[in-house]
Amino acid sequence: MPAQFIRKCPECGGINLSINKDRGEVICKDCGLVIEEKMVDFTQEWREFEDKSSSRRRAGQPMTYTKYDRGLGTSIGQTGDIYQLGGKSRDKFFRLRKWQYRVSTAIERNLKLALAELKRVSSFLKLPKSVEEEAARIYTMAVQRGLVRGRSMESVVAGALYAACRLQGVPRTLDELSEASGIEKKEIGRTYRFITRELQIRILPSDSVDYLPRFVSALRLSADTQSKSVEILQKAQKAELTSGRGPTGIAAAALYVAALLNNEKRTQREVADVAGVTEVTIRNRYKELLKELKLKDKLKEKKIKEE
């Protein structure tokens, strides 16, 4: 029974009770009976073992794949305290720091360089932390299984990032990754397919609707146009117009049609530049949407009303 519900001693009936929080005991002061022991303390326990500062932390930082040692390791001379030592002591710790780097494994050295590159590319593409964490996990597994051997580190990083984007539902095109990493688009795609096959990562085909918010934001279109383009894409999926076609191309064409219907005209060149496809692709998908979804009549009605 918790101490707060104990009203009197079951032995002598006294109510003069004492609660010892350090030992977790409830004792009757009249007869000395230990009424309860091993009490659970539900209060906060603010203790700091690393330094004697006034910081109120219960534990250290969480583990993360974005660091080569998952954030659990320590480095000699990482803080500026080493420079406050005397000459011989400072030289000794400099030597220890050098040997700490030398005795690290090849995988750790590879992860140090690769995860720094991964953070750079992720920051360039403005990816969320969840995508960066997933990409670091995929790259770590690839290194541990020896999949990086014979391939450039940058291409494997780009492939892992592309796979993480697909898994987390944050679509980025191969062209964007190629621009950010400096690796050819074909090489990134080849490495991506190799990693997902060897690590048995099952990735569903990307949905063209996921690309719309970025395209709408870049083209400065209204929310009504975005809703209209989603409606067009849903009709296209029911009519099986999206199968076998690139998601970015069909999304760009649907957005182009929706912009025309909502009188927010954008040129095919503007839409193509934002979507990373050619004008020919948008023109072909645009004609298919007009023909199969019978949108040509709506566009004609729109022109007649404007005239």
N, C-alpha and C positions, 0 to 999 in steps of 0.2 A: 504494500500500500504506500503511495507517495506520502512524503512527510507533511505536505500541506493539508492532507485529509485526516491526519492523526490528531485527535482531540485530547486523548488521555492515555496513560500507560496501561497496557492490558494486565500488568502484574499487581500494581498497587493502586491504580486508578488516579494517579497524580497527573496533573496537567503541566507541571514544570519540566518541559522538554527542552533539550539542547540539540541543535543541529550543527554538526561538525562538517563543513563543506570540504575541507582538505582530505579527510578520511572517508567521507561519504557515509556518515553514521548519524543516527538519531538516538540520543541517550536520555533516559529519565534521570533527572538530577536528584530525585528523592530516593529511589532504590538502586540506581546504577544499572538498570536493565538496558541492554542494547536492543532497541526496538527494531531498527532497520540498519542494514549495512550494504555496502556496495551500491550506493545511490548513484544514479546517472545525473551528471551535471549538464543541463541543457543550455547553460549560459555561454556566451562567446568566450573564446580562449585566445586572447591577443598575445602572441609571443613572437619574438624576432630572434632567430639564432644566428643570422649572418652578421649583423652589426648591432651596435648599441644605440642606433638612432631611434627617433620617436615614431617611425613608420609602423602602422598597425596592419600588418599583413599576416595572414594565417599560413600561407604557403608561398612557394615560388611561382614562376610563370608556368603556364601549361605546356605540355609537350607539343611540338610542332614538327612537321616534316620539312618545313622551309629552312631548317638549320641542319647541318650535316650530322650533329650529334643529338638531334631532336630537342635541343635546348637544355640538356641535362649535364653537359660537360663544362669544365672550367678551363680558362686559359691563363697561363702565367704572364703577369704583367699586363693584363687587359685594362686595369685601371691605372691611374697616374701615380699610384703609391710607389712604384718601382723607381721612379726618378728622384724620390726623396731620400733614398738610401745612400750610403757612402760609396766610395769608389769600388772597393773589392766586392762588397755585397751586391752592388748594382751590376757589375760585370758577371758575377755568378748567376744571377737571375736572368740576365740576357742570354747566357749560354744555355741555361735550362729551358728558356723559351724557344731557342733555336732547336734544341734536341726534341722538345715536345712536338714541334712541327715535323722533324725528320722521322720520328718513330711512328707517326700516324700511318694508317694503311693507305693503299692506293685508292680504295673506294672512298675513304674520307677525303682525300685530296681532290678526287674527282668531284665529289659532292660540293666541296667548298666553292669550286669554280662554277660548276653547273647551276647551283642554286642562286648564286649571285647573278648569273645571266638570266635565269628564270624570273627573278624579281625585276630585272631591268625591262624585259619584254612585257611582263605583266603590268608594270607601271606605265609603259608606253601605250598599251591597249586599254588602260583604265579598267582592268578586270577586278572583280571583288575578291576578298580574301579567301572565300570558300573555293574559288576556282584555282587560286594560287596554291592552296593547301593540297587540293586533289592532284594538281599537276606535279607537285613535289613528291607526293606519295607514289605516283605512277613512275616518275623518273627514278626514285630510289629503288623500286622493285626491278626496274629495267637494269640498273647498275648491278644489283645483287645477283641477277641471273645472267650477267655477262652479255646483255643485248647491246651495250654501247660499243663493245669492241668491234673495230673495223668501220665505225661510223663517226661522223663529226659530232662533238658534244652539242653544238648549236642546233643541229637538225633534230636530235633526239629531244632536246628541250622544247623545240617548237612543236614536234609531234605530240609530246606529252601535254603541252598546253592546249593544243587543238582537241585532243581527246577529252581533257578536263572540261573544256567549254561545251562540248557536245553532251557530256554526262550531266553537267550542272544546268543545262538549258540556257546557257549564255552564248548565243551564236556569234561566232566570228568567222569570217571567210579565210580561205587559204591565202588570198591576196593580201589581206591585212596582216596575217602572221608573217608572210614573206617580206612585207615592207618593214615590219618591226624587228625581225631577226636577221635580215640580210641573206636568207637562204632561199633558194629557188622553190617555187610553188610545187613543182613535181617532186622534188626531194622531200619536202615536208609531208606530202601525201603518201609517198612511198614509205617513209619512216613511220608515219601514223598507222598505216595498215599493218606493218610488220609488228609494231609494239602491241597493238590491240589483239593481233592473232596469237602472238607468243604468250601474252599475259592473260589471254582468254577474257578480254574485256568486251562485254556485249553492249554495243551502242546502237540505239534505234536511229532510223533516218531522221534528220532534222526537219522540223516543221517550218514551212514557209511563213506561218503567222508570227513566229518568234522574231523574225527579222524586221517586221513592220515598225515597232516603236522607234528603233534607231533610224530607219529611213525617214519616218515622219518628222522626227526631231531635226535631222540634218536638212531636210527640205522645207522646214518651217510650215508644215501643213496643220490643219485644224484637227480636233478630235473627231469631228463628224466624218472627215475624209478617212481617218484611220478606221473608224467603225464600218464605213462603207466598204473599204478594202478588205476587212476581215469577212464581211458578208459575201463579197465576191469570191474570196478564196474558199470559203466553206462550200459555196455552190460549185466551184471548180473541182473540189475534192470529191463531191458527190457524183459529178459527171466524169470522174477519173481523168481529169486533165492534168493533174499534178504528177501522176506516176511516170517515171522515166525522164523527168525534167528537173533541172536544177532549182532548188528552193529559192535562191536569191533572184533568179530570173523571173519566176512566176510571181513572186512577191512584188517585185518592182513593176511588173506589168499590171498587176491588180491595183497597185497604188496609183499608177499613171491613169488608169481608167477612172478610179474613184475621184481623183483630182479633177478630171475633165467633167465628171457628172456634178461635182460640187462647185464648179466654176473657180477652181484654184489651179489654173493652168501652169504646168511645168513642162519644159521641153524634154524630149527623150534623152538628149545629151545630159541634162542635169540629173535625171533619174539614174541614168546609166553610170555616171561618175560616182554617185553615192552608193549604188548597189554593187559596184565593181564588176559589171557585165558590159557587153557591147550593145550598141543601139540596135543592131540586127536582132539580137536575142529578145530585146524588149518589143521590137516590132512584130516578130513572129508570135510571141506569147500574146501580145495585144490582139492580133488578128484572130487567134484561136479563141480567146475569151469572148470577143465580140460575136463570133460566128456560133459557138456552141452554147453560150449563155444568152444569146439573143439580146445583146446590149446595144446593138447598132441602132435599133429603133429608139431607145431611150436617149442616145446621143443626138439623133435627128430631132426628136421632140425638144431637147434642150436648146438646139440651135434655132429652131423655129420660134420658141418663146423669147429668146434673146433678140431676134430680129423684129 
